[in-house]
Amino acid sequence: MENRPRLNTLEGLRFLATLHLFIFHYGRPFFEDSCLFIKSFFGAGYYSTSIFFILSGFILTYVYLDSDGKSLRIKSSCFYLKRIFRLYPFHCLGYCLIIFPLISGASTHNINLWHSIYNLSLIHAWIPNVDIILSFNRVSWSASALLFFYLTFPGLIRLTLRWQKSACLKGILILWLLTLLVSLVPAVFFHNDPTATYIFHFNPLVRLFEFAIGVFAGKLYFLMRKRTTGARSMILVALLNASACALAPVISHVWVLIGMFSLLQVTLIYVLVSNRSFFQTFFSHPVMRLLGQSSIAFYFLHGPLFPYLRKGVQLLQVWKWFEPEESLSGLYSSYRSAFAYSELTLTEFFVIMVLLFCTCILLNRYVSAFSACLFKNLVEKRSFLHIVLPECFGLFGKQNHNSA
């Protein structure tokens, strides 16, 4: 399957969305005294999660839709295997990093067997129990959702094969209206019960609308990819999205109502990918592309890795060597207790963030290389030794084309 021109600007967008989500999880205490706009903006990390889901559908459509726009470029079985080999290694690595303090005996917490089974089988986002949904790696619920999205992708793309521009636009509008209707379910049937609304937010079937909007938008871009946008359009759409993101925490039960902004989010993606101004240069800069390509590793591993890097950074500060330090047994407790580390200094936070990105770049390179090698050899039915020895860190060291 020949490669198409890369959507480099979307790599930069994925990096910024990842950075926004990281600050939402760990950096909010630094913005508590900021103006309301900035405080609200960094308090809406779930806005970036929605962008990730829409981006996945958009990029997958661009990569796997045939040049005539009327067929898939890959068999469904190969597509499923390829996406699982891309997603599952990072999910498993995150799980292992979380349970290491438990199995090493450094923590008194116990491993719940059923929670592990649900989590490792990626069905935990379907279980109506917050403790199960957020078990171990808290962001892994989105891996469960992505797996479901991948299963539906061939069907969704076949639905659009005969569509023209007007049909794509109508499909996007209909899905957006459906997200608004679905968002009313917690208020109507659960009387805005926080727990029920929380569970509703994580359900893959509910979040499928965002992915499907990305698929339909990807087909629309495929039909209109020769059209371009300018700097003014990009500035306007960026300001609208920033305002919507800052407005999100003000809305009651925003974790469900976030679907109301999907039209703005998909417009941001479409305008950016077709932009030919200085924004294209900025978002497609090699550094932005490198960081964006490691976004899947950063997304799933920033939580599990953060306590380890935090302890390492604090240990390297010589002036603190003789102060009481958190032991290994505290890693799991710290991770589970809260995502925000208010006791961190801004310097420590910045150093940890840089180390985290560097670590995830390396992990993404070699884990993706191994996964791609394993997938290729599995399809060609070669031996395991041939898989792991000669090619893992060589021929497949380069990243896959716009991996979603």
Buried (B, 14 or more C-beta within 10 A) or exposed (E): EEEEEBBBBBBBBBBBBBBBBBBBBBBBBBBEEEEEEEBBBBBBBBBBBBBBBBBBBBBBBBBBBEEEBEEBEBEBEEBBBBBBBBBBBBBBBBBEBBBBBBEEEBBEEEEBEEBBEBBBEBBBBBBEEBEBBBBBBBBBBBBBBBBBBBBBBBEBBEBBBEBEEEBBBEBBEBBBEBBEEBBEBBBEEBEEBEEBBBBBBBBBEBBBBBBBBBBBBBBBBBBEEEEEBEEEBBEEBBEBBBBBBBBBBEBEBBBBBBBBBBBBBBBBBBBBBBBEBEBBEEBBBEEBBBBBBBBBBBBBBBBBBBBBBBBEBBEEEEEEEEEEEBEBBBBBBBBBEEBBBEEBEEEBBEBBBEBBBEBBBEBBBEBBBBBBBBBBBEEEEBEEEEBEEEBBEEEBBEBBBBBB
